[in-house]
Amino acid sequence: MKAHLPPYDMAQLGDAVARAVHDAFQDRTRVEPQLVANLVSALPKYVNRISFSGPTKMKAGGVFVHAQPFVACASFPDKTKASVEIGDLLLIRTLVVNNKIEERRALLLQAKKDRIPSTPDNPNQWHLYEQWPRFTYAAKSGRLTGKKRHINEPDMYEAAKYLLIGDDAARHHRRGMCCVDWPFRWLKHGPDICGHHTAQPTKPHISRYRCFVGELVEFLAGNAGKVFDKPASRTRGWNRVVHDLITETARAKTIFMGRAAQTSIKYPRGSGVLFMALAAQSRHFMVAGGGGAEVFDGTTHEPPDVPEHWLSDSDRDGGGISIIEVVIEDEGPARD
């Protein structure tokens, strides 16, 4: 379901997304978690600066939690590795019409620094995204540990993708592989951002490469990702998994923010660092749900300095996944 945005506002949205991706990925020598943390900080910052010409409002916020849930599956092709992370970043879009939530969409991304064409280096992760077999949340997944899930809904190629962060933008700066087509022709950062793509986890090769900026804009406009809803009781599919990730991220956020309030020590992993603008505080904002007022202090935090090497698995503190949520508030009847 698309929110109604006139061409000028679509251009503003495209410019905000382009600037965010430019800022987040400009130093591609950094590790993938650092680049994800940068995006979690940059995208809400630029989206919250947009002043739309019409009644539509768009506000964003996010949280960076590196200790994502891990999942195990009996059919993994590489038996030497017991589990894989479920993803690096979950994008959430909430459409509110006349103060009522009309639709929620999600897009799960696994980030990887690579050029296109690309071949995933983790066969188990590829198997998970391509097949979505029955899986179990592995150890160190917080309250999700041991719970079983099975996603068998259609359109999962649109729901979970690879995010390929490239290092050679110039070679992709051409029609068909770049977001400089309408409405992005005049964007100042067009050539710089054209090396980043999403890809569907198809076999025998990942495919359907798409400009990341273009996909982000389409996602925020309501034309990408996969719809989800509140999970029905005793279900284990897509709705339940998205709810799992949101719930565990809120819990991990609270744990780490509580610790941060009692110590001046800077946690090297940056887990639980919240980037939330005051304007994003809304009862429709799911990631913010469950947090105390002391968490949302109205400040815009810089991304954490993510180290090259993480703490060992025994030091992980549970679940959560980095999340960016954007809430669109529209007036009048919903428009398809």
HELIX and SHEET records of a PDB file:
HELIX    1   1 PRO A    7  PHE A   25  1                                  19    
HELIX    2   2 GLU A   32  VAL A   47  1                                  16    
HELIX    3   3 PRO A  123  GLN A  131  1                                   9    
HELIX    4   4 GLY A  142  LEU A  144  5                                   3    
HELIX    5   5 MET A  156  ALA A  159  1                                   4    
HELIX    6   6 ALA A  170  HIS A  172  5                                   3    
HELIX    7   7 GLY A  190  ILE A  193  1                                   4    
HELIX    8   8 PHE A  212  ALA A  221  1                                  10    
HELIX    9   9 TRP A  238  GLN A  262  1                                  25    
HELIX   10  10 LEU A  278  ALA A  280  5                                   3    
HELIX   11  11 ASP A  313  ASP A  315  5                                   3    
SHEET    1   A 8 SER A 207  CYS A 211  0                                        
SHEET    2   A 8 HIS A 196  GLN A 200 -1                                        
SHEET    3   A 8 ALA A 160  ILE A 165 -1                                        
SHEET    4   A 8 LYS A 100  LYS A 113  1                                        
SHEET    5   A 8 LEU A  89  VAL A  97 -1                                        
SHEET    6   A 8 SER A 322  ASP A 330  1                                        
SHEET    7   A 8 LYS A  57  PHE A  64 -1                                        
SHEET    8   A 8 VAL A 273  MET A 276 -1                                        
SHEET    1   B 4 VAL A  84  GLU A  85  0                                        
SHEET    2   B 4 PHE A  70  ALA A  72 -1                                        
SHEET    3   B 4 PHE A 135  TYR A 137 -1                                        
SHEET    4   B 4 LYS A 148  ARG A 149 -1                                        
SHEET    1   C 5 SER A 207  CYS A 211  0                                        
SHEET    2   C 5 HIS A 196  GLN A 200 -1                                        
SHEET    3   C 5 ALA A 160  ILE A 165 -1                                        
SHEET    4   C 5 LYS A 100  LYS A 113  1                                        
SHEET    5   C 5 LYS A 226  PHE A 228 -1                                        
END                                                                             
